[in-house]
Amino acid sequence: MAVEVSDVPEAKRYEARVDGESEVAGIAEYIRTPELVAFVHTEVPPEYEGRGVGSALVRTALDEARAAGLRVLPTCPFFAGWIARHPEYQDLLYKSRSNVSD
């Protein structure tokens, strides 16, 4: 089974399709700024669960964020959990600036 993932910027989401089908097998919605991409919602219909669709969405989205030099804010629990299990992507995580007292 081949999962193809593409960015659909006008919809502010990544879409996954399986084996060349036209039906969307999963989505990952985001909010993008010049420095940051926040992943806010991931959804995979039950008939596609357990087939690697969610992982393909996350991996593609994170690889593209890295290539674009963007930090990642995983507000979506699926993204946050996936990154926690894949330390090779943790360097992408957005870290807020701490307040410095004078």
Backbone hydrogen bonds, N-H to C=O, Kabsch-Sander energy under -0.5 kcal/mol:
donor,donor_aa,acceptor,acceptor_aa,energy
4,E,2,A,-0.6
4,E,17,R,-3.1
6,S,15,E,-2.4
8,V,13,R,-2.9
11,A,8,V,-1.7
12,K,8,V,-0.7
12,K,9,P,-0.8
13,R,8,V,-1.3
14,Y,28,A,-2.5
15,E,6,S,-2.7
16,A,26,G,-2.6
17,R,4,E,-2.6
19,D,2,A,-3.4
21,E,18,V,-2.3
25,A,16,A,-3.5
26,G,16,A,-0.9
27,I,43,E,-2.5
28,A,14,Y,-1.9
29,E,41,H,-3.3
30,Y,12,K,-2.3
31,I,38,A,-2.2
33,T,36,L,-3.5
37,V,71,R,-2.2
38,A,31,I,-3.2
39,F,37,V,-0.6
39,F,73,L,-1.8
40,V,29,E,-1.7
40,V,38,A,-0.7
41,H,29,E,-1.2
43,E,27,I,-2.5
48,Y,45,P,-2.4
49,E,45,P,-0.7
49,E,46,P,-0.9
51,R,48,Y,-1.2
53,V,48,Y,-0.6
56,A,52,G,-2.1
57,L,53,V,-2.2
58,V,54,G,-2.4
59,R,55,S,-2.9
60,T,56,A,-2.3
61,A,57,L,-2.4
62,L,58,V,-2.8
63,D,59,R,-2.6
64,E,60,T,-2.3
65,A,61,A,-2.0
66,R,62,L,-2.6
67,A,63,D,-2.2
68,A,64,E,-1.7
69,G,66,R,-1.3
70,L,65,A,-2.7
71,R,35,E,-2.3
72,V,92,L,-3.0
73,L,37,V,-2.3
75,T,39,F,-0.8
75,T,73,L,-1.5
76,C,39,F,-2.1
80,A,76,C,-2.5
81,G,77,P,-2.6
82,W,78,F,-2.3
83,I,79,F,-2.6
84,A,80,A,-2.0
85,R,81,G,-1.3
86,H,82,W,-0.6
86,H,83,I,-1.1
89,Y,86,H,-2.3
90,Q,87,P,-1.2
92,L,89,Y,-1.8
93,L,90,Q,-1.3
94,Y,72,V,-3.2
101,S,99,N,-0.6
